[in-house]
Amino acid sequence: MHDIRAIRENPAAFDAALSRLGMEPQSPSILKIDEDRRAAIHAAETAQADQKKAAKDVGAAKAAGNEEEFERLRALVGAKKAEVSEMQDRAKALDAELDALLMGLPNLPFDDTPEGADEEDNVEIHRWGTPRSFDFAPKEHFEIAGVQKGMDFETAAKLSGSRFVVLSGGVVRIHRALAQFMLDTHIEENGLTETWTPVLVREEMMYGTGQLPKFGEDSYQTREGWWLVPTAEVTLTNIVNGMTVEESYLPRRYVAHTQCFRSEAGSAGRDTSGMLRQHQFEKVEMVSVTHPDKSREEHDRMTACAQGILEKLGLPYRTVVLCTGDMGFGARRTHDIEVWLPGQDTYREISSVSVCGDFQARRMNARFKPAGGGKPEYVHTLNGSGLAVGRCLIAVLENGQQEDGSVKLPEALHPWLGGKTTLTADGELV
């Protein structure tokens, strides 16, 4: 959600920022609706003042026995009352139109967000680890012998259709261990507060974080009206929905492990093999709510938290800043962390860490009271995967695969596997 006052004060800057996202100027339409809305409010207030004055004069005319003036003023009161109602209804309708327009516009990129059309224009800012050299042709995760028994796409298709998987045996235990490892690391080392939240949310929560109104087709809605969360960003961020907190309340740093649901609308033909792109998956999600002066610093801290998980697991990765053409709807700047997948011989996204500024806070009406006094201000919000559990499983399996079909598992994960170190070619943990 955008600040209408900022658009009034500098419409050229607003349109210039939108142009970096490949959009046409929007300020003329916005300001016209805003002007008409304010004119309707002013007209309603003027008519209401005239109504009150005429109402007072009605009594005086009656007392003076001036029947003609009494009838004129009584008619005027009725006319002004109708005008007030008409102008208030018009202002309300224009206010809804303005809100709908502003709700549908993406966040504005920071000045240092690189400009570009698509992922080819993203800018690498960090790289860690060296991809392993194999003395055999590495396979994709679903082709590895030790994985195949524990990763069943046929049964999942029978149960639910395409883009689902049934995990079992050693594979599912690794998957569970990864989630627990991530949670414990973020709680004990990174200072995040573990949180368990619903996966069904009210529609206004999806509006609050920006999934609605524009991206409803990307998510699932129940017959009762609840939405299935595409990520715990929705619930964790909306914890402060409608709140005005003390400055001392900030920062709030949350982490949650949840099921996530996405329709993957528009992704037909992409990553259809294996479990890289699923309708149902798990993520360990990080969300921070901060003072505006601290959000950029917090962005770097959250990025380091996500990177640290991969480093502990010994998984090579690179971090890129998304360009304006590849960035999400609610972000001002996004760091994508891409893990090395030897089966695909490329880096693939495993985390997106975004700073949203006050964009979501305005939609949620989430504020804080400055410690030094003054008017409440909007908080800043950030979100990021820490990490996508299924994609991390893929990376662990592919990077640790052996020629005989077994998989050597990262040492950092051994305590969460009861000391077991290897997934055998038969799919057992030993």
C-alpha angles and dihedrals in degrees: 000000000000131000107249090202091058090050091050092049097047114010092161092060091048092052092044090056091049090049088061086062091052094256132137120243112286103178096087092059093041095048093046091055090043091050092049091046093052091045090054091049090050091047091051092049092048092048090047091053090049090049092053093048093048090048090056092047091051091067092048092050091049092049091049091051092239098146095175093053090043092056092045093051093044089053089047091053090052093047093048091047089054091046091051091052092047094049093045090052090048092049090049092050092048090047090054090047091051092048091050091051094048092044090057096053120092125239118272118253121240115254090251094052104112116248119235148125104245146341091304088071096052114120122230112224104168141019129188132186133008119262111247120255111231124205087209134042106278116230132220114259097261092051096057111108095225091051101046096075092052100043110065117181096165095060090044090053090051091050101040114354132250124346096036130105139197112217122197144161119008094351095059091046090055089049091052092044091053092055092049092046091052094047094047092047093050092046100042102032106022099040098236121151113240111233133182114205139174120269091211114073140177118258094249090061090059089050090050095061096035104254087119145088096013104037105040092126090064093063140051126249126197125226088252091059100255119131124223108233117249086203138353086254085091096058100033094050093045091057085092094043109139093000130130107198135184116263088243088065089071137127104040114185118190135181128187137175110215146153110259129202129204130168091211089219111189094018098101111149094016120120094338094156120082126349101303094111115029137165090226121035143141130251137179101221129198123203128179129191110197149167110273091244091058104045098094091049089048090052091060091045092053091047089054090050091056093043090050092061091057092045092053088052092048093238116151114233145163130214123218134184109232116236122232093264094053100040124109126255098258102038132100092187130002133195113203116200112206122196123210114253110190092191089064094031091228146084117265130192115264100162139020116196114192137183111210101182111206094326096106093033091060091051090049097036091233114164144160134216111239112240091230093053130253134110120331114265131207117262122231122240133206134181138185144159114257080196144326099237099208094049090047089053089053091051093048092049096046097043093046098044120128130206092252092059097259125120127224108216126219114269091231089063097052096090090056090051097053091258095306114143109181142049104214125221086256091058096254127131115234 
